[in-house]
Structures are given as C-alpha cells and as structure tokens.
Amino acid sequence: MNGVFPALGGTDSSRSWFERAQASLAGGISSSARLTSTGPHPYPLYMHSGSGARIRDVDGNEYIDYLLSYGSAVLGHASPLLTEALTQVLHNGTMFGTCNVPEVELAELICQMVPSADLVRFANSGSEAVQGAVRAARGHTGRSRILKFEGHYHGWSDTLAISNRPTAAEAGPRTTPHAVPHSPGIPPGIVDDVVVCPWNDPAALRAVLDAHHDLAAVICEPIVANNACTMPDPGFLELLRQECTAREIVLIFDEVCTGFRTGPGGAQALYGVLPDLAVFSKALGGGLPIAAFAGRREVMEPLARGQVKHGGTYNASPLCATAALTTLRALNDPAVVKRIDETGRRIMEATRRAAHDRGIPCAVQGVGAMFQVVFTPDGARTRQYRDLLSADQSRYDAFRHELLKRGVHTNAYAMACWFVPATVTEDDLNATCQAVEEAFKAL
Ligand SMILES: Cc1ncc(COP(=O)(O)O)c(C=O)c1O
C-alpha cells in the first residue's frame, strides 16, 4: 500500500443504499450514466463528502478523485473560493427569475476568454446547451440536417443521441456508418435529420458533405472525451473549418468537456481553429449546473433579435452564474492551468512507464487536463470510435478496480476519461503514480 490511503475497506453501506434506492428511484439511479459507473462492482459507491482532490464514501473510504463529477469540480471539492462566493448568494437569494448582474459579468468573461465567442446564452446542462446551439444553427441557415461523428457524445436529448455507442453489428460500414438511435423512444424523424461520419477520415467527410447539401451544422467534440480522449489528427479540425466555411455550414465545437479545461480558451484556442458556435458546461460551473452556448455574432443574431427562441427558468441563476464566474476567474490564471496540465502529464508519464516496464500494450492518450488509458491490442492510440471496440474492456475494468483498491477513483467507463482537478497536492500525485505502478503490477 502507498501509506497515504488505506486499502478499499468495506462498502456495505453503499450496497445497502443501492438496495434501498431501487424501491423508489428508477433503477436505483438518477442518470443512465451511473449504471456504467459501477465497473466490476454490482452496486455503485455512494459518495458522502469531498475536499480538494479527495472524496469519501459512506463507508469512510477515501479516494483521490479523477472522475471529478465528470470534470465539473475542476477547482476541487468544497473549494473554499466557491464556498465563500456561494454562501453570500445563499444569504442574498439564489434566484429571482429576472436578469442579474453575475450573468452579465460571466458572459463578458466568456467573450474575453473564448476566441470564437461574440455572444453567449446560458442553460443548465450540456444537453440543453447543445440543443440551443443546434436551434441557433438551424435558425441561421434555415436547414435541418446535422452531421455528427460516430461515437461523439452530445447529451441525452433526442436531437443528437444518435450513434453514440453503436455495436459493431449495428454500426454499418466504417466509412458510411448507419445513424443508430441511442435509445428506444427516439422518433425516426429525428434520426433522419442526422448524418453520421467517421472521425479523422477526410475522404469520408468530403463524401458525406458532397452527398448532403442540406446541412445546417457539423458538430464534434474537438478532443473526443467520450471516446477515451481520441485526439484530432493533425489538420482534421482545420479541414472541418475549411469545408464548413466553403459550404456555409455552421461548425459547432462541443466543448462541454474541453471548455476552460484544456486552457482558458478551450480546444479552439489550443488548436487555433475557431468554430461558429461552441458549447460549454462541466468545468464552467465548478460543480454547479450551468452551461452555455456562444459564438459568432452573425449566427447568434437571430437569437439576439428574439426570432430564434431559447428559454429556461433556471438559466444563469445568480447561484450558478456566481459559481461559474468564480470558477472562470480562477481558470483564467495561467498558473492554475499549468498546474492542472503538469499534474496530468506526470500521471500519464507514470502510466506509460508502468505499462512499458510490465510489457502491457496500452495507449495513454489525451492532454494533461484530460486523458485515458486504452488497452488497444498493439498499444496504438485510437483514431476513431471503432478502434475502441477492439480495446480490452476486461483489462480496463481490472486496472480501474486495482486503482480503486488503492484509493484512486476514476470513471469506470473505458470510453470516458480521467479529469484532473487544480487541487492535486504533491502527496496526492505521488500516491496516484504509486497506485498506477502497483495496479500494473497486479494486472
Ligand atoms: C461532450 C459532451 N457534450 C454534452 C454532454 C451533455 O451534458 P449534460 O450531461 O450536462 O447534459 C456531455 C456530458 O457528458 C458531454 O461529455
């Protein structure tokens, strides 16, 4: 053991809470994603409290947390900065359903930090903000059809819950994938409005664009957080930009995971490729439910005029806008960004070394702030969703379980990724690297 954390003790309280939950909560869970968060456990862990990079479950086990509320708690758990700012709001009133000052300051800060943002609108979740961006793109172009990439995730709502995780049997040909609804209950008319394309394939992209002259938008995750941090091939984002410009299609970057995490300007600043619209959530709110879509004035203008409609009772409540404002002010500090990046890179390096020393093929892919360990057969990085279908799922489960036993909490879902908070201490980092080393030894 690493000496810093006890081995995973009993988890009986989590087990009994899950049993109890099933009597009242559909499936015992509040989001289908929690079903995949159990990994090799037959029940999920119930977390009770957190501080900095660490969380504790209801049985008192402590973990260094790289699930990080799916990247949201970027300043760490129970951040003193947020606690202080939000306590003030709790005293003053959390929402009035009216315009408020923090939403204005927040929009101004986003326009300052995000290169493509001239105008912003707020929402409460990534799914909602994606819907807002798609509505804006359709309103601007007067067209309906959207091109999305196989495996990219844009939320649970009907509009784009297509070909998120198709099986090999249903996915169709590699270069011309079928549009596969993610769930029963998505009407065929919605599916008809979505064209699916493989990621990182310029020829397939051009062919799909040539075949469809009625596209309102092309949407992508610029770094595919939901495909184990599959990176864009050099030039691919630039190609998307060129093709969309030439064909007058709105390019949407879904920066729900990358936004304010890969640096103050998100992936668009990292790669120097500007979309027409971008969607943000997760790190934006520091753990509170807020999201945004933002973009070029021309595309947002019909919305600004009130011609294209978008609403939401809770949009940018003082509570959530203040959380976001406080979080973004912190993330606008280059020292904070550097610390997140360096922490992640050290864990990635330790993982590569441990894998190499044991002769275990795997790709450690992503950037410091978000990355994943993928057990591809030859250790090659993934370029497309279908590459992930041949990765060794059971080895990933075993790796994640060995980490958990050593007090390191990561997403149980192999296609997701590690999210690094700004609050990992040197002790946390050493313990994480040691846990990684021991986990590979145990595999
Ligand atoms: C890239 C991306 N887009 C959109 C969403 C949907 O966000 P939410 O779960 O807040 O609705 C997610 C959620 O994980 C995401 O990762």
The ligand as an SDF file (V2000), in Angstrom:
LIG
                    3D

 16 16  0  0  0  0  0  0  0  0999 V2000
  -19.1080   16.3730  -24.8700 C   0  0  0  0  0  0  0  0  0  0  0  0
  -20.4060   16.3810  -24.1220 C   0  0  0  0  0  0  0  0  0  0  0  0
  -21.4390   17.0540  -24.6230 N   0  0  0  0  0  0  0  0  0  0  0  0
  -22.6320   17.1140  -23.9850 C   0  0  0  0  0  0  0  0  0  0  0  0
  -22.8170   16.4570  -22.7960 C   0  0  0  0  0  0  0  0  0  0  0  0
  -24.1360   16.5250  -22.1040 C   0  0  0  0  0  0  0  0  0  0  0  0
  -24.0190   17.2570  -20.9270 O   0  0  0  0  0  0  0  0  0  0  0  0
  -25.0540   17.0330  -19.7260 P   0  0  0  0  0  0  0  0  0  0  0  0
  -24.7860   15.6830  -19.1590 O   0  0  0  0  0  0  0  0  0  0  0  0
  -24.7210   18.1410  -18.7730 O   0  0  0  0  0  0  0  0  0  0  0  0
  -26.4140   17.1650  -20.2870 O   0  0  0  0  0  0  0  0  0  0  0  0
  -21.7590   15.7350  -22.2320 C   0  0  0  0  0  0  0  0  0  0  0  0
  -21.9390   15.0110  -20.9650 C   0  0  0  0  0  0  0  0  0  0  0  0
  -21.1510   14.2020  -20.5520 O   0  0  0  0  0  0  0  0  0  0  0  0
  -20.5210   15.6850  -22.9150 C   0  0  0  0  0  0  0  0  0  0  0  0
  -19.4800   14.9930  -22.4370 O   0  0  0  0  0  0  0  0  0  0  0  0
  1  2  1  0
  2  3  1  0
  2 15  2  0
  3  4  2  0
  4  5  1  0
  5  6  1  0
  5 12  2  0
  6  7  1  0
  7  8  1  0
  8  9  2  0
  8 10  1  0
  8 11  1  0
 12 13  1  0
 12 15  1  0
 13 14  2  0
 15 16  1  0
M  END
$$$$
